[in-house]
Amino acid sequence: MAHAVEKLLDYIVNHRLLAIEEKYNELTTRQINVDAGDILGENAPNPVGQEQAALPANLPIFSDALAQAASLRGQGAELALKDTNSLHNTMADLLVRYLVRTDLASVRSEEDTTAPAVSADPQLEAHGLPVAQVRPYTYYFAVNWERLATAAQMAGTSLDQVLQEVASSNG
């Protein structure tokens, strides 16, 4: 039997995120009319396969991010993640991918104007090529716990089970 957080993430991907991806692909994919009929080609995007393949690798970091957000639950505080920290940057990417895109959380960002600007592409800079300088950002996430609880219920678990699981795996 799948763990609660796995059930939740699987539900989010299969019932919320993929619906968005399919609609996007439907709106952006051009069909080519040929004598034999419409050809979408073998290279058409397969969001189901891509998302399913990414789940095992994304689960631990998503769980960590959810645990950090849950520690702020009820305090009216947002989870702040800095893009200068690679773990935080990955957490932010996953929270956007799974919660923000599916309307289970919101995010806002602030540029850190006190921090020095850094190279947007250190590899290009190493080769002496001109590279834009960017300032670090902090991303602030607000989870919609009511919607997440509904998603957990639809996944066959509960938000309490999910949060207990992520807390115990990070405790």
C-alpha positions as a printed Julia matrix, in Angstrom:
171×3 Matrix{Float64}:
  0.0    0.0     0.0
  1.31   3.43   -0.93
  2.24   5.92    1.75
  0.05   8.96    2.28
  2.4   11.49    0.67
  2.91   9.2    -2.33
 -0.85   8.86   -2.73
 -1.25  12.63   -2.56
  1.52  13.36   -5.05
  0.26  10.66   -7.4
 -3.23  12.16   -7.24
 -1.92  15.68   -7.87
  0.04  14.52  -10.9
 -2.59  12.24  -12.41
 -5.75  14.21  -11.7
 -4.7   17.85  -11.48
 -1.35  18.51  -13.14
 -1.9   16.27  -16.14
 -5.28  17.86  -16.81
 -3.47  21.2   -17.08
 -0.71  19.7   -19.24
 -3.2   18.0   -21.56
 -5.14  21.22  -22.02
 -1.9   23.1   -22.71
 -0.8   20.49  -25.26
 -4.22  20.53  -26.87
 -3.96  24.29  -27.3
 -0.36  24.35  -28.53
  0.15  21.16  -30.52
 -0.41  21.61  -34.23
 -1.76  18.78  -36.23
 -0.37  18.3   -39.7
 -2.9   17.28  -42.33
 -1.54  14.77  -44.8
 -3.32  12.64  -47.39
 -3.41   9.72  -44.95
 -4.89  11.86  -42.15
 -3.68  13.82  -39.2
 -0.2   13.12  -37.92
  0.83  14.11  -34.43
  4.13  12.31  -34.73
  5.98  10.04  -32.4
  7.68  13.04  -30.82
  4.44  14.45  -29.4
  4.84  15.31  -25.72
  3.95  12.56  -23.26
  3.25  14.39  -20.01
  1.92  11.23  -18.33
  5.16   9.33  -18.83
  7.39  12.27  -17.97
  5.57  13.1   -14.75
  5.28   9.47  -13.65
  8.98   8.91  -14.28
  9.89  11.96  -12.2
  7.78  11.05   -9.15
 10.22   8.74   -7.32
 13.09  11.23   -7.57
 10.9   14.2    -6.62
  9.09  12.6    -3.68
 11.78  13.04   -0.97
 12.44  16.71   -1.75
  8.73  17.46   -2.16
  8.14  15.78    1.23
 10.85  17.94    2.83
  9.33  21.1     1.35
  5.85  20.11    2.51
  7.19  19.38    6.01
  8.79  22.83    6.17
  5.57  24.48    4.99
  3.56  22.44    7.51
  5.79  23.64   10.35
  4.46  27.15    9.62
  0.83  26.07    9.33
 -1.5   28.11   11.51
  1.08  30.85   12.06
  0.09  32.9     9.03
  3.68  32.64    7.83
  4.86  31.76    4.36
  7.62  29.29    3.57
 10.62  31.31    2.36
 13.05  29.6     0.0
 16.14  31.32   -1.42
 17.25  30.51   -4.95
 20.9   30.79   -3.9
 20.52  27.54   -1.93
 20.36  24.63   -4.4
 18.1   22.53   -2.14
 15.75  25.46   -1.6
 15.76  26.16   -5.33
 14.75  22.55   -6.08
 12.09  22.66   -3.37
 10.71  25.86   -4.86
 10.62  24.28   -8.32
  8.68  21.27   -7.01
  6.25  23.37   -4.98
  5.53  25.44   -8.07
  5.2   22.33  -10.22
  2.9   20.36   -7.94
  1.1   22.89   -5.74
  1.13  26.31   -7.39
  0.35  25.1   -10.92
 -2.55  23.03   -9.58
 -3.92  25.9    -7.47
 -3.08  24.25   -4.14
 -0.66  27.01   -3.14
  0.43  30.47   -4.17
  3.87  31.98   -4.52
  5.35  35.43   -4.6
  8.96  36.46   -5.03
 11.2   39.26   -3.89
 14.53  40.26   -5.35
 17.24  40.63   -2.72
 18.54  44.07   -3.63
 21.09  43.98   -0.8
 22.84  40.88   -2.14
 25.48  41.21   -4.83
 24.45  40.3    -8.35
 25.72  36.97   -9.62
 26.29  35.56  -13.07
 23.19  34.18  -14.74
 25.35  31.54  -16.44
 28.72  30.8   -14.81
 29.71  28.43  -17.65
 29.45  31.18  -20.27
 31.23  33.6   -17.96
 34.08  31.11  -17.52
 34.61  31.26  -21.29
 34.84  35.05  -21.21
 31.44  35.58  -22.82
 29.17  38.4   -21.65
 26.54  37.19  -19.22
 23.7   38.99  -17.54
 24.07  39.59  -13.85
 21.09  38.71  -11.71
 20.26  39.24   -8.09
 19.09  36.4    -5.88
 15.41  35.94   -5.19
 13.45  34.63   -2.24
 10.25  32.77   -3.02
  7.43  32.84   -0.49
  4.9   29.99   -0.59
  1.45  29.95    1.0
 -0.16  26.52    0.9
 -3.95  26.42    0.69
 -4.37  23.78    3.37
 -8.12  23.38    2.79
 -7.64  22.59   -0.89
 -4.71  20.31   -0.09
 -6.89  18.48    2.45
 -9.53  17.96   -0.25
 -6.87  16.67   -2.66
 -5.58  14.28    0.02
 -9.1   13.01    0.6
 -9.58  12.49   -3.14
 -6.28  10.57   -3.12
 -7.64   8.15   -0.53
 -5.78   9.52    2.46
 -6.01  12.54    4.74
 -3.99  15.7     5.14
 -3.27  14.69    8.74
 -1.75  11.4     7.56
  0.31  13.2     4.92
  1.63  15.76    7.4
  2.39  13.12   10.05
  4.3   11.13    7.46
  6.39  14.05    6.22
  7.05  15.22    9.79
  8.26  11.76   10.87
 10.49  11.39    7.82
 12.05  14.78    8.54
 12.05  14.58   12.29
